[in-house]
């Protein structure tokens, strides 16, 4: 899988939130509204995918990378974009 067009949208940092990122995956799928958080140790980042909480309390993810390899690629793409 190939990640292209990584766009980062910074926000005023609050509780570790740095901003939001979007990607194009394999030139055919847009993934957006992925939150970028600074880890507590300050040395790395964490990606959080958008979700909705239903009135019953159940949380439903809008999208999620199931492959550890893809998560690693996304993580590296964001780190490269932030440097």
C-alpha positions as CSV (number, residue, x, y, z in Angstrom):
1,X,0.0,0.0,0.0
2,X,1.2,3.5,-0.8
3,X,0.4,6.6,1.3
4,X,0.5,9.9,-0.6
5,X,-0.6,13.4,-0.1
6,X,-0.2,13.6,3.7
7,X,-1.8,16.8,4.9
8,X,-1.4,18.0,8.5
9,X,-3.7,20.6,10.0
10,X,-2.3,22.0,13.3
11,X,-4.5,23.1,16.2
12,X,-3.7,25.0,19.4
13,X,-2.2,22.2,21.5
14,X,-4.5,20.9,24.2
15,X,-4.1,17.8,26.3
16,X,-1.5,16.5,23.8
17,X,-3.6,17.1,20.7
18,X,-1.4,18.5,18.0
19,X,-3.8,18.5,15.0
20,X,-5.4,16.3,12.4
21,X,-4.0,14.5,9.4
22,X,-5.4,13.1,6.2
23,X,-3.9,10.7,3.7
24,X,-4.6,9.3,0.2
25,X,-4.1,5.5,0.2
26,X,-3.2,3.7,-3.0
27,X,-4.3,6.8,-5.1
28,X,-7.9,5.7,-4.4
29,X,-9.0,6.1,-0.8
30,X,-9.1,9.3,1.3
31,X,-8.7,8.9,5.0
32,X,-9.2,12.1,7.1
33,X,-9.9,13.5,10.5
34,X,-7.2,11.3,12.1
35,X,-6.1,13.0,15.3
36,X,-2.4,13.4,16.1
37,X,-1.4,13.3,19.8
38,X,1.9,13.9,21.4
39,X,2.7,11.0,23.7
40,X,3.2,11.8,27.4
41,X,7.0,11.2,27.2
42,X,7.1,13.9,24.4
43,X,9.3,11.7,22.2
44,X,6.7,10.2,19.8
45,X,3.2,10.7,18.5
46,X,0.0,8.6,18.6
47,X,-2.7,8.5,15.9
48,X,-6.4,8.3,16.9
49,X,-9.1,7.4,14.4
50,X,-12.4,9.2,14.4
51,X,-15.3,7.5,16.2
52,X,-18.9,8.2,17.3
53,X,-20.3,7.2,20.6
54,X,-23.9,6.0,20.4
55,X,-26.5,6.8,23.1
56,X,-26.0,3.2,24.3
57,X,-22.3,4.0,25.0
58,X,-21.0,1.8,22.2
59,X,-18.2,3.5,20.2
60,X,-18.1,3.0,16.4
61,X,-14.9,3.8,14.5
62,X,-15.4,5.5,11.1
63,X,-12.1,4.0,9.8
64,X,-9.2,2.0,11.3
65,X,-6.0,0.6,9.9
66,X,-6.1,-3.2,10.6
67,X,-2.7,-4.0,9.3
68,X,0.3,-3.2,11.7
69,X,2.3,-2.5,8.5
70,X,-0.1,0.1,7.4
71,X,-0.2,1.7,10.8
72,X,3.5,1.9,10.8
73,X,3.5,3.5,7.4
74,X,0.9,6.0,8.5
75,X,2.9,6.8,11.7
76,X,6.1,7.3,9.7
77,X,4.3,9.5,7.1
78,X,3.0,11.8,9.8
79,X,6.3,12.0,11.6
80,X,8.0,12.9,8.3
81,X,5.4,15.6,7.7
82,X,5.9,17.1,11.2
83,X,9.7,17.3,10.9
